Amino acid sequence: MEKGKSKGKGGTGFQPVQSFQITRRNLPHWQEPGRVYFITWRCKDDGFLSPEERQITMEALRHWDSKKWTLYAAVVLPDHVHVLAQPLSQDDSGAFDLGKILHSIKRFSARKINQARGEQGPLWQDERFDRIVRDEAEFLEKWQYIRNNPLKAGLALYPEDYPWLYEKTE
């Protein structure tokens, strides 16, 4: 048999990506090194973030930029967050784990916000929606979606006027 050909029917020679991971809670989470993700998560129990709390969340998002991920665009709205980001490679072990990066951001921001509120308990829903961005057209579409979300919600007239919108300029 030719090298690289499968023994099964069809003989396509398809070789699965070895570093591709799928985890599941309520939603499936697919992770592959080098990919860009569109990510959304919400406040728990119809909660809302004050302007100060949105700032804490934005600072937590930006903390890992160029350290564990490249943050292309992000917006923190009163009840949810949208992110366009790419986990960075780490040596020979693939990329930083997206779930761990997000867990760190959510844990840090929840602890700091709860401390300011004098409260305890979860701030964010456990689950998140994440999608692998498949091509440049989808990347640009997701970026525009993030950019226009504050306008759609009636929080600003122009994207640049919304203080909790981040767009990578480099």
C-alpha positions as CSV (number, residue, x, y, z in Angstrom):
1,M,0.0,0.0,0.0
2,E,1.2,3.5,-0.8
3,K,2.4,5.5,2.1
4,G,-0.2,7.9,3.4
5,K,-3.1,6.0,2.0
6,S,-5.8,4.6,4.3
7,K,-6.7,1.0,4.4
8,G,-10.4,1.8,4.8
9,K,-12.9,2.2,2.0
10,G,-12.3,5.2,-0.3
11,G,-8.6,5.3,0.2
12,T,-8.5,9.1,0.4
13,G,-5.4,9.2,2.4
14,F,-7.0,11.8,4.7
15,Q,-4.8,12.4,7.8
16,P,-6.6,14.0,10.7
17,V,-4.9,17.0,12.3
18,Q,-3.1,15.7,15.4
19,S,-3.3,18.9,17.5
20,F,-7.0,19.6,16.8
21,Q,-9.1,19.4,20.1
22,I,-12.8,19.3,20.7
23,T,-14.2,19.8,24.1
24,R,-17.8,20.0,25.1
25,R,-20.0,21.5,27.8
26,N,-23.4,22.5,26.4
27,L,-21.7,23.8,23.3
28,P,-18.8,22.2,21.4
29,H,-15.5,24.0,21.5
30,W,-13.1,23.3,18.7
31,Q,-9.5,24.4,19.0
32,E,-6.7,24.2,16.4
33,P,-3.3,26.0,16.7
34,G,-3.0,29.0,14.5
35,R,-6.7,29.7,14.1
36,V,-8.6,33.0,14.9
37,Y,-11.8,32.8,17.0
38,F,-14.9,34.8,17.3
39,I,-16.0,34.5,20.9
40,T,-19.0,35.7,22.9
41,W,-20.0,35.3,26.5
42,R,-22.7,36.8,28.7
43,C,-23.3,38.0,32.2
44,K,-25.0,35.5,34.4
45,D,-28.7,35.9,35.4
46,D,-29.4,38.9,33.1
47,G,-26.7,40.9,35.0
48,F,-25.4,44.2,33.8
49,L,-22.0,45.8,33.9
50,S,-21.5,49.4,35.0
51,P,-19.1,51.6,33.0
52,E,-16.4,50.9,35.6
53,E,-17.0,47.2,35.4
54,R,-16.8,47.3,31.6
55,Q,-13.4,48.9,32.0
56,I,-12.2,46.2,34.3
57,T,-13.3,43.6,31.8
58,M,-11.6,45.4,28.9
59,E,-8.4,45.6,30.8
60,A,-8.6,41.9,31.6
61,L,-9.1,41.1,27.9
62,R,-6.1,43.3,26.9
63,H,-3.8,41.9,29.6
64,W,-3.0,38.8,27.6
65,D,-2.6,40.6,24.2
66,S,0.8,39.7,22.7
67,K,1.5,37.4,25.7
68,K,-1.0,34.5,25.2
69,W,-3.1,35.7,22.3
70,T,-3.4,38.4,19.6
71,L,-6.4,40.5,20.4
72,Y,-7.7,41.9,17.1
73,A,-11.0,43.4,18.3
74,A,-13.2,43.3,21.4
75,V,-16.2,45.1,22.7
76,V,-17.6,45.0,26.3
77,L,-21.3,45.8,26.3
78,P,-23.5,46.1,29.4
79,D,-24.5,42.4,29.4
80,H,-22.1,40.6,27.1
81,V,-18.6,40.5,25.5
82,H,-17.5,39.9,21.9
83,V,-13.8,39.1,21.0
84,L,-11.9,38.4,17.8
85,A,-8.6,36.8,18.9
86,Q,-5.9,34.2,18.0
87,P,-4.1,32.2,20.7
88,L,-0.3,32.5,20.3
89,S,2.0,29.5,19.7
90,Q,4.0,28.3,22.6
91,D,7.2,26.6,21.8
92,D,6.6,23.1,20.4
93,S,3.4,22.3,22.4
94,G,0.9,24.0,20.0
95,A,-0.9,27.2,21.0
96,F,-2.1,28.6,24.3
97,D,-5.4,27.0,25.3
98,L,-8.3,29.3,24.4
99,G,-10.4,27.9,27.3
100,K,-7.7,28.6,29.8
101,I,-7.2,32.2,28.5
102,L,-10.9,32.9,28.8
103,H,-11.1,31.3,32.2
104,S,-8.4,33.5,33.4
105,I,-10.0,36.7,32.0
106,K,-13.5,35.8,33.4
107,R,-12.1,34.7,36.8
108,F,-10.0,37.9,37.2
109,S,-12.7,40.3,36.0
110,A,-15.4,38.6,38.1
111,R,-13.3,38.6,41.3
112,K,-12.4,42.3,40.8
113,I,-16.0,43.3,40.0
114,N,-17.5,41.3,42.8
115,Q,-14.9,42.9,45.2
116,A,-16.0,46.4,44.1
117,R,-19.7,45.4,44.5
118,G,-19.2,43.7,47.8
119,E,-20.6,40.5,46.4
120,Q,-19.6,36.9,45.8
121,G,-20.5,34.3,43.3
122,P,-20.4,33.9,39.5
123,L,-20.6,37.0,37.3
124,W,-20.4,35.3,33.9
125,Q,-22.3,32.4,32.4
126,D,-20.1,29.3,32.5
127,E,-20.6,28.7,28.8
128,R,-19.3,30.7,25.9
129,F,-19.9,30.7,22.1
130,D,-16.7,30.4,20.0
131,R,-16.3,29.9,16.3
132,I,-13.2,29.3,14.2
133,V,-13.0,32.1,11.7
134,R,-12.6,30.3,8.3
135,D,-11.3,33.0,5.9
136,E,-10.5,36.7,5.5
137,A,-14.1,37.6,4.5
138,E,-15.4,36.1,7.7
139,F,-12.7,37.8,9.7
140,L,-13.7,41.1,8.3
141,E,-17.4,40.4,8.8
142,K,-16.8,39.5,12.5
143,W,-14.7,42.6,13.0
144,Q,-17.4,44.8,11.6
145,Y,-20.0,43.0,13.8
146,I,-17.9,43.8,16.9
147,R,-17.3,47.4,15.7
148,N,-21.0,48.0,15.1
149,N,-22.5,46.2,18.1
150,P,-22.5,49.4,20.4
151,L,-24.3,51.3,17.6
152,K,-26.9,48.5,17.1
153,A,-27.5,48.6,20.9
154,G,-28.0,52.4,20.9
155,L,-24.9,53.0,23.1
156,A,-23.0,55.2,20.6
157,L,-23.4,57.0,17.3
158,Y,-20.0,56.1,16.0
159,P,-17.8,53.1,16.9
160,E,-15.0,55.4,17.9
161,D,-17.2,57.0,20.5
162,Y,-17.7,53.8,22.5
163,P,-15.0,53.6,25.2
164,W,-15.1,49.8,25.6
165,L,-14.3,49.0,22.0
166,Y,-10.8,47.8,21.2
167,E,-9.4,47.5,17.7
168,K,-5.8,46.4,17.0
169,T,-4.1,49.1,14.9
170,E,-0.7,47.6,14.2
